[in-house]
Amino acid sequence: MQHEELYKNFEPKVKEFAKYQGFIAKTQAQSGKFKPAVVEKLVKKHTDAAMVVVEGLMPMLMDVEEALLELTTERDTIGEGRSDHQFNLDVLKLELTIEQITKKEFEASSKETKAEIDGIDGKLEGIEDELGKFQGLMDTWNDLATKAGILE
């Protein structure tokens, strides 16, 4: 499953789970104003609904964790390539500084390297954005699931 599609399927389920957890918390906060049986009934209703959502979420969790690993690996690999290009650019800058090459030679030699670095930076930014979205959603899920007693 592509990352974008996975996110589009996972996000609404996390939000729905959060909605039910909110209903449960609000219901429990009103326990002093209503009979215990009324509160228990509503808590059970929302707990049952939340568990249905969890059943749909659980199969996706491994895919989401795999997507996080893939994105992290891709970011690290591309980052290493950027470091190589940056190293080559730094060599050219030093050659310019010590006047081994002229400014014109530097511009000609560094043009492609700078373009490569810019392209890599764009890719890294996209990966970081995607990674941040997934990680934020997983953090939300882990928080909610821990509070609900689903995760330890």
C-alpha positions as CSV (number, residue, x, y, z in Angstrom):
1,M,0.0,0.0,0.0
2,Q,1.4,3.4,-1.0
3,H,2.2,5.7,1.9
4,E,-0.4,8.3,0.9
5,E,-3.1,5.7,0.6
6,L,-2.1,4.2,3.9
7,Y,-2.2,7.5,5.6
8,K,-5.6,8.3,4.1
9,N,-7.0,5.0,5.5
10,F,-5.3,5.3,8.9
11,E,-6.0,8.9,9.8
12,P,-9.8,8.7,9.8
13,K,-9.7,5.6,12.0
14,V,-7.4,7.3,14.6
15,K,-9.7,10.4,14.6
16,E,-12.7,8.2,15.0
17,F,-11.1,6.4,17.9
18,A,-10.2,9.7,19.4
19,K,-13.8,10.8,19.0
20,Y,-15.1,7.8,21.0
21,Q,-12.4,8.3,23.7
22,G,-13.6,11.9,24.0
23,F,-17.2,10.8,24.4
24,I,-16.1,8.3,27.1
25,A,-14.2,11.0,29.0
26,K,-17.0,13.5,28.8
27,T,-19.6,10.9,29.9
28,Q,-17.4,10.0,32.9
29,A,-17.0,13.6,33.8
30,Q,-20.8,13.9,34.1
31,S,-21.0,10.9,36.4
32,G,-22.1,13.0,39.4
33,K,-25.0,14.4,37.5
34,F,-26.6,11.1,36.3
35,K,-27.4,7.7,37.7
36,P,-24.4,5.3,37.5
37,A,-26.4,2.9,35.2
38,V,-27.0,5.7,32.7
39,V,-23.3,6.6,32.7
40,E,-22.2,3.0,32.5
41,K,-24.6,2.4,29.5
42,L,-23.2,5.3,27.6
43,V,-19.5,4.4,28.4
44,K,-20.1,0.9,27.3
45,K,-21.8,2.1,24.0
46,H,-18.8,4.3,23.2
47,T,-16.2,1.7,24.4
48,D,-17.8,-0.9,22.1
49,A,-17.8,1.5,19.2
50,A,-14.1,2.3,19.9
51,M,-13.2,-1.3,19.9
52,V,-14.8,-1.8,16.5
53,V,-12.5,1.0,15.3
54,V,-9.5,-0.7,16.9
55,E,-10.3,-3.9,15.1
56,G,-10.0,-1.9,11.8
57,L,-6.8,-0.1,13.0
58,M,-4.8,-3.1,14.2
59,P,-4.1,-4.6,10.8
60,M,-2.8,-1.2,9.6
61,L,-0.4,-0.7,12.5
62,M,2.3,-3.0,11.0
63,D,2.0,-1.2,7.7
64,V,2.3,2.2,9.3
65,E,5.4,1.1,11.3
66,E,6.8,-0.3,8.0
67,A,6.1,3.0,6.3
68,L,7.9,4.9,9.1
69,L,10.9,2.6,8.7
70,E,10.9,3.0,4.9
71,L,10.7,6.7,5.1
72,T,13.4,6.9,7.8
73,T,15.7,4.7,5.7
74,E,15.0,6.7,2.5
75,R,15.7,9.9,4.4
76,D,19.0,8.6,5.8
77,T,20.1,7.2,2.4
78,I,19.3,10.4,0.5
79,G,21.0,12.4,3.3
80,E,24.2,10.4,2.8
81,G,24.1,11.2,-0.9
82,R,23.6,14.9,0.0
83,S,26.7,14.7,2.2
84,D,28.7,13.4,-0.7
85,H,27.6,16.2,-2.9
86,Q,28.2,18.8,-0.2
87,F,31.7,17.4,0.3
88,N,32.4,17.8,-3.4
89,L,31.1,21.4,-3.2
90,D,33.3,22.1,-0.2
91,V,36.3,20.8,-2.1
92,L,35.5,23.3,-4.9
93,K,35.0,26.1,-2.4
94,L,38.4,25.4,-0.9
95,E,40.0,25.3,-4.3
96,L,38.5,28.7,-5.0
97,T,39.6,30.0,-1.6
98,I,43.2,29.0,-2.2
99,E,43.0,30.3,-5.8
100,Q,43.6,26.9,-7.4
101,I,40.6,27.6,-9.6
102,T,39.0,30.9,-10.7
103,K,35.5,32.1,-9.7
104,K,34.4,31.3,-13.3
105,E,35.7,27.7,-13.0
106,F,34.1,27.4,-9.6
107,E,30.7,28.5,-11.0
108,A,31.0,26.1,-13.9
109,S,32.1,23.2,-11.8
110,S,29.7,23.8,-8.9
111,K,26.6,24.4,-10.9
112,E,25.6,20.8,-11.3
113,T,26.6,19.9,-7.7
114,K,24.5,22.8,-6.4
115,A,21.5,21.7,-8.5
116,E,21.9,18.1,-7.2
117,I,22.0,19.4,-3.6
118,D,18.8,21.6,-4.3
119,G,17.1,18.5,-5.7
120,I,18.1,16.4,-2.8
121,D,16.9,19.1,-0.3
122,G,13.5,19.1,-2.0
123,K,13.2,15.3,-1.7
124,L,14.3,15.4,1.9
125,E,11.8,18.1,2.7
126,G,9.0,15.9,1.2
127,I,10.1,12.9,3.1
128,E,10.4,14.8,6.3
129,D,6.9,16.1,5.9
130,E,5.5,12.7,5.2
131,L,7.5,11.2,8.1
132,G,6.2,13.9,10.4
133,K,2.6,13.3,9.4
134,F,2.9,9.5,10.1
135,Q,4.9,10.0,13.3
136,G,2.4,12.5,14.6
137,L,-0.5,10.2,13.9
138,M,1.3,7.2,15.5
139,D,2.0,9.4,18.5
140,T,-1.7,10.3,18.8
141,W,-2.7,6.7,18.4
142,N,-0.1,5.5,21.0
143,D,-1.2,8.1,23.4
144,L,-4.9,7.4,23.1
145,A,-4.5,3.6,23.0
146,T,-2.3,3.7,26.2
147,K,-4.9,5.9,28.0
148,A,-7.6,3.5,26.9
149,G,-5.6,0.5,28.2
150,I,-5.2,-1.1,24.8
151,L,-1.4,-0.6,24.8
152,E,1.0,-0.7,27.7
